Amino acid sequence: MAYEPYPWFKGSFALRAGVLLIAETALLSFFSVIGLLTVVVIRTIKRWKRRRAGTPLRTDEPLQPVALLFILAMCMELIQSFANILSARWAFQGATTEGRYCTAQAVLKQLGNDGAALFTMFLGIMVAVQALWPAAMLGNGGRKARRLVWGMVCFVVLFWLLVITVPATTISHYYGSTGPWCWIPTKLADGEVIPRNEYLGIATEYGWFWLASFTCFICYGYIVIRWWIEADRDPELIHQALVMIWYPIAYFVEIFPQSMVRVLNMHAAMVREPAPPPGWTIFTSVLFASSGWVNVLLWVVTGRQYGFSAAPDPSSEDEDGARGQYALHPGAEFSGGAAMEEVDHAHGHQPPVIRVASDAHSFGENDAFPAYIPPPSLSSGSRDGSRVGRAPPPDADNAYRAPLLSPATSAATSPTDSRGHTAFYGGGHPYDAGAYQPGAYVNRNDGW
């Protein structure tokens, strides 16, 4: 069977319906992402208004740099979805015709596909970096984290210039019809083969898909394995570990089948061998077009909302106007009790102390104590729980800081809360946490 350049649309209602299904799936992703971004903007504005009015909630923490990567990744999903929606014209028309519309779709496809892959990869890297070295990344107001994120953004912009602007202006037929839509063609309508375009397609897009998927598995997988090992039958931590692994799995399912079929199609055009059945392309492209709504679904279901979670229920508001309940993270221990015991701020309980191992960690006057302490597995081999996972709430100066007790102060003479737990506060003097560390909390209503 000889290879036929464009078997698409030739009187086939099924193929035209398949391309239209891709566009419809992309439309669902498009409006799903629009809805998510709308919710994010509304919550951010409300948070800003509360902070400006001087009545912030405990959950109204400054957004971390990782939130910017999440927003940019969603914006790339928006562009990617819009590019796929444009295929509806080809479905109704019954053929792809080269021109400005075709070139625009090809550019938007590469812009959105590459951007989504890169920002997804960088998001995974940033989550892992903040989890493993939070004190270094989030210290000094998160200056290092911000620099790293802006470096990533600059890399993506430079990448776009190199893979879109330069080839499009220097290479003939860099963009054109590939059959069901427009992208980087490996064969022209007159039968001319373009060998370099096959390699350009892999080097400028699919190679980055695979790299992003591999990197996400490494970053999220490492965190999951460490959490699972340290969970010690803790159902909460096991649940969080299982939640994390869904992100790289979902991305792999979205991009791998489609990229492999597209590579096979390009290779078939080069060697004039039978291409995979068109149904394969339709099915895998529908999976790929689903990435927008799937990511929105994960954002809603898993609770990993990158600092954009909703404010807690007003019914849990305490006397100071702060809402929500806070608790020690799994792996942290009270000086006199087990981990994960709830702390009721509404009745003025002082923060309990977290027991620390023998390894020391110094805290200075300008150190901001975390509102989140990750499990001991994320403290670079240390079990002191001192690593920072998020910035403190805006009222940290009042809620979490007081003159430090000297290291020589014994636990027996230290203040205790109403439950009898020794209470240390942080901030004031350099403190050797050889025995204790200031208490810190994680807001259960937020999904970092």
Secondary structure as GFF3:
##gff-version 3
##sequence-region A 1 448
A	DSSP	alpha_helix	13	52	.	.	.	ID=ss1
A	DSSP	alpha_helix	65	85	.	.	.	ID=ss2
A	DSSP	alpha_helix	88	93	.	.	.	ID=ss3
A	DSSP	alpha_helix	100	132	.	.	.	ID=ss4
A	DSSP	alpha_helix	134	160	.	.	.	ID=ss5
A	DSSP	pi_helix	161	165	.	.	.	ID=ss6
A	DSSP	alpha_helix	166	170	.	.	.	ID=ss7
A	DSSP	beta_strand	176	177	.	.	.	ID=ss8
A	DSSP	beta_strand	182	183	.	.	.	ID=ss9
A	DSSP	alpha_helix	195	201	.	.	.	ID=ss10
A	DSSP	pi_helix	202	206	.	.	.	ID=ss11
A	DSSP	alpha_helix	207	231	.	.	.	ID=ss12
A	DSSP	alpha_helix	235	271	.	.	.	ID=ss13
A	DSSP	alpha_helix	278	289	.	.	.	ID=ss14
A	DSSP	alpha_helix	291	302	.	.	.	ID=ss15
A	DSSP	three_ten_helix	314	316	.	.	.	ID=ss16
A	DSSP	beta_strand	326	327	.	.	.	ID=ss17
A	DSSP	beta_strand	342	343	.	.	.	ID=ss18
A	DSSP	three_ten_helix	345	347	.	.	.	ID=ss19
A	DSSP	beta_strand	354	355	.	.	.	ID=ss20
A	DSSP	beta_strand	362	363	.	.	.	ID=ss21
A	DSSP	three_ten_helix	376	378	.	.	.	ID=ss22
A	DSSP	alpha_helix	396	399	.	.	.	ID=ss23
A	DSSP	three_ten_helix	411	413	.	.	.	ID=ss24
A	DSSP	beta_strand	431	432	.	.	.	ID=ss25
A	DSSP	beta_strand	436	437	.	.	.	ID=ss26
A	DSSP	beta_strand	442	443	.	.	.	ID=ss27
###
